[in-house]
Amino acid sequence: MKRIGMLTSGGDCQALNAAMRGVAKCIFHSGEDVEMYGFLEGYRGLIYGNFRMLTPADFSGVLTKGGTFLGSSRTPFKQIREPDENGLDKVEAMKQNYYKLRLDCLVILGGNGTHKTANLLRTEGLNVVTLPKTIDNDLWGTDMTFGFQSAVNIATDAIDCIHTTAASHGRVFIVEVMGHKVGYLTLNAGIAGGADIILIPEIPYDIKKIITKIEERNKNGSKFTILAVAEGAISKADAKLSKKEYKEKMKNYKYPSVSYEIAAKIQEKTGYDVRVTVPGHTQRGGSPCPYDRVFASRLGSEAGKLILKGEYGFMVGYKNREVVKVPLEEVAGKLKMVAPDSSIVKEAKLLGISFGD
């Protein structure tokens, strides 16, 4: 008999349920004798032994549902070796709960921090297979993560909706898209939504270049401008600061986010009417788009195949349009960034899109 544990960790996103369903369907349809356990609220469930047995019925009707029926939570990797408030060794507790249930492996769905902890558990002797979840598409070792395309759709819809009101009133609109460290989501949604200016963390901006672009549009008869701004966008001046200096500056930061700072500076220097729209967590919610349903199902079934073959220590990823297995140690701790000289950035610039650089 195979005994399999499963958990979803970190921020939720679309297609988590679809990916778990893919794993379960592959394994339950294999004809093997299987017991499957779902740990509730991510690593917290594994730490404190909060789980329930899963049956095929648990995976019925979940393909189109967003979120995760197991629940999720953030358990920062930086704190994973620190005892909890009661002195509990979290890593040892996870190992003990794994062994108590006599698990053959853990299936872990998550992003960067989740994969760091998953790799730690691998080095501690546990059998682990992971799946790449994040709307940021910033996981190393895979060209695509599930949740990303669904989030692009939602962010693009937000920009589409802004177009009509921006054009009607002749305003400058800023749409703030999720992405603290990496700009894939903003870049793709910005291009898809026809944004005139795209600001991402990897390409520090100059406010003067942004204003020049807006004024050029006005001179050419375009009385409105749309900016797609990643929440982690940073100015050239701030990018030159050390981490310590930047933290000190942010202690006295008077704006809700960078988008409001940019809006204030544009308005101050030009007198233009500027509005900020923040879609926020809507980008992680709702049903997965068809692409993500297919993609997550493919990754899930491949993870199921690895488990049935007893191949552990891998993330199931996507490279060159093929589903592949990637050693966990190659994934953990690495961030996939947008290269400023990448073809997609160059092509966006050919379209007339400004990156404020």
N, C-alpha and C positions, 0 to 999 in steps of 0.2 A: 504493500500500500504506500502511495505517496501522500505525504502531508505537507501542505503548502500554506504559507502565510502571505497576506497581502495588505499593503497599506498605501495611502496617498498622503504625501507630506508637502508642506509649504502652502503657498497661495493656491486657491482653486482655479480651475479654468474649464473651458469646454472640452468634451471628449475624454475626460478621465473615466467616466462610466463606460464609454465605448471601448476604451483600451482594456479595462478590467474584464469586460464582457468577452473581448477577443481572446484573452488568456484563458478564461474559464471555459468558453465553448470548445477551444482546441483541446483542453485537458479532459473535460467531461465527455467529449465525443471520441476520445482515444480508446475507450474500452477499459482503461486501467482503473483499478480501485483507488479512489482519491478521497481525501478529506481536505477541505479548504477552510481556512480561518481568516476572517477579516479583522484587522486591528483598527480600532476606532480612534479618530482624531490623530492620525499620523504616528510619528514616533512616540508620542505620548501614550498611545494605546499599547505599544510594544514595551515601553518602560514600565507601565503600571499594570500590565496584564489585562487590559480592557479589550476584549475581543468577542466575536460570536462566530459560530460555524456558518458557513455559506453553502447554499445548495443551488442547483441550476435555476430554481425559481427566482433567486435573488438577482439574476442577470437577465431576466425577462423584462422587456419594455424599457430598458435603460439606454439603448443606443442613442436615442434622440434627446436625452436629458442632460442638461449641464450640471456643473458642480460635481460632487462625489457622494455617493450614498453611504460611504464609510466615514465621511467627515474628515476634516484636515486641520492641521495646526502648524505653527512655525516653532521649530525646536532648533535655535541657532547652533551651527556647528562650533562656533567659538566657545559656547557654554556646555558642549556635550560632555566634556571631561570634568566639569564642575559638579559637585554633589548638589542635589536639590535642597529645598529648605529643611528637609528632615534628615539630611546627611546621606541620602541614597545615591549610590554609584550608578549613574544612568546607563553607562555602557555595560556594566556587569549585569544590571537588571534586564536589559534587552537580551543579553546572551542567555540568562537563566530562563526567561520566558520562552525563548526559542527552543531551548533544550527540554523544558517541561512539556511542551506540546509535541516533542519529538519531530520537529519540522525537518523536512528534507531541503527546503529552501524558502527564501523570502522573495516576494515580488514587490518591488518598491517603485512607485511612480512619483516623480518630482523633478525639480530644477537643480540649480547649482549647489545650493546648500544641502539639499537632500542627497545629492550624489556624493558629496564629501563624506557624509555620515554613512552612506551605503558602502563606500569603499573602506571606511574604517572598520565596519562590521565584517567586511570580507577579510581584512588583515587580521581580525580577531578569530577567524576560523569559521565564520558562518557562510553558508551558500546563498548567494544573492544574484538575482537578475533584475535589471532596472529598465524603466521606460522613460523617455524624455518628454517631460511636460513643462511647458512655459509659454506664455503669450509673447515673451521677449525674443524667442528663437536664438538665445545666446549660449546654448549648451555646446561645448566642444565635442567634436566627434560625430556630429550629425548635421546634415544640411538643413533639416527641418525638425521642428518640435510640434507635437499636437497642441492645439489651443491657439497657435499663432495665426493661422488663416482665419479662424472665426473672429479673433480680435481685430485683425485687419479689416474684415467686413464691417464690424461695428464702428471702428474709428473712421473708416471711409464714409459710412452712412452719415456720421456726425458732420464731416466736412461737406458732404453733398448737401445736407440740410442748411448749413451755414451759407452756402453759395447764394441761394435766392434772397435771403434777407440782407446779406452783404451787398449784393448788387442793387437791391431796391433802395437801400439807404446810403450807398456810397461810403461804406465804412471799411476800416481795417479790422479784420477779425483774426484772433489767435485761437486755435484749437489745440489744447494741451493734451498730448497723447502719453500713455504710460510708457515708462522706460527710464529708470534712474541711471543706469550705466551704459546701456546699449541702445542703438537707435533703429534697429531693423523694423520695428512696428511703425514708428513715425515715418520712416523713409518710404515704406511700402504704401501706407495709408495716404501719405502726402502725395505721392505720385498718382495713386489711383483716384484720389479726390480732386486732383488738379490744383493743389496748393502752389502758390507762387514762390513761397519761401519755406524751406524745411530746415529746422535746426535740431541737430542731434548731438549727443555727448561727445562723440568721436571727432567732431569738427567744431572747435571753438569759434564763436561768432564775434563779429565787430558790429556794434550797433549802428555805426556810420554806414556800413555796407547795406544793412537792412533798410535804413531810411532812404539811401540812394535808390534801391530797388523799388520802393514804394513810390517815390517821386517820379521815377522813370515811367512807371505804369500810369500815373496820373497825367503826365505829359503826353503819353501815347493814347489817351482817351479812356483808359481803364480806371474808373473812379473808385474801385474797391480792390483790396489785396487780402489774400488769405495766407496766414502763416500756420504751418503744422509744427508745433514745438514739443519736443520730448521733455518730460518733466525733469530730466537730468541735463538739459542743455546748459552750456556754460560759456561765459564770455572769454575772449582771449586774455583779458586782464586777470580774471579769476583763475584761468587755467595755469597761469605762471606762478600762482601762489603755492607755497608748500601746503601739505595737508593740515599742519598746525595753524598756519596763517588763515587758511580757508575756514577752518572750524571756528576760529576766533571771529572772523567776519560774520559768519552765519549766526552767531549768538545774538547779534543786534540786527538781524535781517528783518525788515519791516513789511515785506510782501508775503502774501500767502504762498506764492510759488514764483518760479522764474518768469512764467508767462505774464504775471502782473507787473513784474519789474520791467520787462521789455515793453509792455503796453504803456506804462507810465513814462518811459523815456521817449517812446515814439510820439506820444501825445504832447509831451513837454517841448520837444524839439521841432515839431511840425504843426501842432494844433489840430491834427486829424482826430476824428472820432474813432476811438479804439475800444473794442469789446473782447472779452475773454470767455471762452466756453471750455468747460472741463468735463468730458464724458465720464471720467473716473472709472469706477468699478463696473460700469455697464460693459466695459471692454472685456471683462472676464466672465460675464454672465450670459444667461440665455442658452439656447440650444446650439450644439456644435453645427457648423456648416457641413454640407455634404462632403467636401474635401476632407475635413477632419474626421468625419465618421468613418470614411474609407481608410484613411491613413492610420488612425488609431487602431482600427480593427486589424489591419495588416501587421502593425507592430506587436499588438497583443497576441495574435496567433503565432507569430515568430517566437515570442517569449515563451509561449506554451510549448512550442516544439523544442526549444533549448532545455526546458525543464524535463520534458519526457526523455530527452537524450542524456540528461545528467550533465549538461554543460553550464557551469556556473561562473560567476565573476565577470559577467558581460552586461553592457547596456545594449539594447536593441536600437540601432540608429538607422539613418537613411543617407546613403552616399551615392552620388551619380545615378539617381533614380532607382536605386536598388536598396532593399532592406538588408542591413548588415549587422554583425555583432562586433562590438567595440570593447576591448578590455577596459574594465572600470578604472584601473589605475591611470589610463591615458585620458580619462574624462574628468576625474575629480580635481577640483581646484583650478580649472582652466575656464576662461571666459572667451566666447567667440564674439569678436567685435566687428563692427562695420569698418572696413579699411577705407580711409579717405580717398585713396586712389583706385578703389574698386570700380569695375565696369558699370555697375548700377548707378553709382554716384556720378561718374563721367557722363553717362547717358542722360541722367536727370538734368545735368548742367546744359547738355546740348538742347534740351527742351526749353531752356530759359529759366529753369528753377535756380534760385539763389540759395546758397548754404551759409550766407553771411560771412564768408571767408575771403 
